[in-house]
Amino acid sequence: MEHQPAAAWLTEAAAQQGAGNLLRVVLVVMILGCVLTAWFLLRGYKRKDD
């Protein structure tokens, strides 16, 4: 196996499989990021300032 740059390897892998796996990973990361961001922002509203 010869050495290939990462971009060429990713392009070759995407051409063989299509964008399905990459799209799934991007969607999962995006959803997790939204959930964590919402949790981080909304947890401050639960506290009561006395």
KESETI-622814 format. One record per residue (C-alpha): residue number from 1; residue in three letters; x, y, z. Coordinates in steps of 0.05 Angstrom, whole numbers, always signed. Layout:
<pts>
<pt><num>NUM</num><residu>ALA</residu><x>X</x><y>Y</y><z>Z</z></pt>
...
</pts>
This chain:
<pts>
<pt><num>1</num><residu>MET</residu><x>+0</x><y>+0</y><z>+0</z></pt>
<pt><num>2</num><residu>GLU</residu><x>+30</x><y>+66</y><z>-21</z></pt>
<pt><num>3</num><residu>HIS</residu><x>+27</x><y>+130</y><z>+19</z></pt>
<pt><num>4</num><residu>GLN</residu><x>-29</x><y>+177</y><z>+0</z></pt>
<pt><num>5</num><residu>PRO</residu><x>-46</x><y>+245</y><z>+29</z></pt>
<pt><num>6</num><residu>ALA</residu><x>-107</x><y>+247</y><z>+74</z></pt>
<pt><num>7</num><residu>ALA</residu><x>-148</x><y>+289</y><z>+26</z></pt>
<pt><num>8</num><residu>ALA</residu><x>-136</x><y>+240</y><z>-31</z></pt>
<pt><num>9</num><residu>TRP</residu><x>-154</x><y>+181</y><z>+14</z></pt>
<pt><num>10</num><residu>LEU</residu><x>-219</x><y>+214</y><z>+36</z></pt>
<pt><num>11</num><residu>THR</residu><x>-237</x><y>+232</y><z>-35</z></pt>
<pt><num>12</num><residu>GLU</residu><x>-225</x><y>+160</y><z>-58</z></pt>
<pt><num>13</num><residu>ALA</residu><x>-266</x><y>+132</y><z>+0</z></pt>
<pt><num>14</num><residu>ALA</residu><x>-323</x><y>+180</y><z>-13</z></pt>
<pt><num>15</num><residu>ALA</residu><x>-324</x><y>+161</y><z>-87</z></pt>
<pt><num>16</num><residu>GLN</residu><x>-329</x><y>+87</y><z>-69</z></pt>
<pt><num>17</num><residu>GLN</residu><x>-384</x><y>+93</y><z>-15</z></pt>
<pt><num>18</num><residu>GLY</residu><x>-419</x><y>+158</y><z>-31</z></pt>
<pt><num>19</num><residu>ALA</residu><x>-433</x><y>+211</y><z>+21</z></pt>
<pt><num>20</num><residu>GLY</residu><x>-479</x><y>+168</y><z>+64</z></pt>
<pt><num>21</num><residu>ASN</residu><x>-430</x><y>+152</y><z>+120</z></pt>
<pt><num>22</num><residu>LEU</residu><x>-401</x><y>+222</y><z>+122</z></pt>
<pt><num>23</num><residu>LEU</residu><x>-470</x><y>+252</y><z>+124</z></pt>
<pt><num>24</num><residu>ARG</residu><x>-490</x><y>+207</y><z>+182</z></pt>
<pt><num>25</num><residu>VAL</residu><x>-429</x><y>+227</y><z>+222</z></pt>
<pt><num>26</num><residu>VAL</residu><x>-440</x><y>+301</y><z>+208</z></pt>
<pt><num>27</num><residu>LEU</residu><x>-513</x><y>+296</y><z>+229</z></pt>
<pt><num>28</num><residu>VAL</residu><x>-498</x><y>+258</y><z>+293</z></pt>
<pt><num>29</num><residu>VAL</residu><x>-444</x><y>+308</y><z>+313</z></pt>
<pt><num>30</num><residu>MET</residu><x>-490</x><y>+366</y><z>+297</z></pt>
<pt><num>31</num><residu>ILE</residu><x>-547</x><y>+338</y><z>+338</z></pt>
<pt><num>32</num><residu>LEU</residu><x>-502</x><y>+323</y><z>+397</z></pt>
<pt><num>33</num><residu>GLY</residu><x>-473</x><y>+392</y><z>+393</z></pt>
<pt><num>34</num><residu>CYS</residu><x>-543</x><y>+423</y><z>+393</z></pt>
<pt><num>35</num><residu>VAL</residu><x>-564</x><y>+382</y><z>+452</z></pt>
<pt><num>36</num><residu>LEU</residu><x>-502</x><y>+399</y><z>+492</z></pt>
<pt><num>37</num><residu>THR</residu><x>-508</x><y>+473</y><z>+474</z></pt>
<pt><num>38</num><residu>ALA</residu><x>-581</x><y>+475</y><z>+495</z></pt>
<pt><num>39</num><residu>TRP</residu><x>-565</x><y>+440</y><z>+560</z></pt>
<pt><num>40</num><residu>PHE</residu><x>-508</x><y>+488</y><z>+575</z></pt>
<pt><num>41</num><residu>LEU</residu><x>-551</x><y>+550</y><z>+560</z></pt>
<pt><num>42</num><residu>LEU</residu><x>-614</x><y>+526</y><z>+594</z></pt>
<pt><num>43</num><residu>ARG</residu><x>-582</x><y>+501</y><z>+658</z></pt>
<pt><num>44</num><residu>GLY</residu><x>-571</x><y>+572</y><z>+681</z></pt>
<pt><num>45</num><residu>TYR</residu><x>-646</x><y>+587</y><z>+679</z></pt>
<pt><num>46</num><residu>LYS</residu><x>-660</x><y>+532</y><z>+729</z></pt>
<pt><num>47</num><residu>ARG</residu><x>-621</x><y>+566</y><z>+785</z></pt>
<pt><num>48</num><residu>LYS</residu><x>-657</x><y>+615</y><z>+829</z></pt>
<pt><num>49</num><residu>ASP</residu><x>-620</x><y>+677</y><z>+852</z></pt>
<pt><num>50</num><residu>ASP</residu><x>-637</x><y>+689</y><z>+926</z></pt>
</pts>
